Amino acid sequence: MTSAITPRYPNAASDPRLSNTADKWRTLNRQIRDKEWNGEPVTNAERDKLATLKKDLNDDKHYTPNF
């Protein structure tokens, strides 16, 4: 007798433990552009996070864990 394991969430998009990488990239990119437009400083940490998200997207990592 075999038993199948029923997934807790039907797909990655509905899993609350994961975030959409493209959405995170768009949000952070918009925040950085707004800061630059308003003459506010943008930290290296923000730029590094944006670069990391872009790299993840280029590596086909569409969802990232929320931790």
Order of alpha helices (4+ residues) and beta strands (2+ residues): beta-alpha-alpha-beta
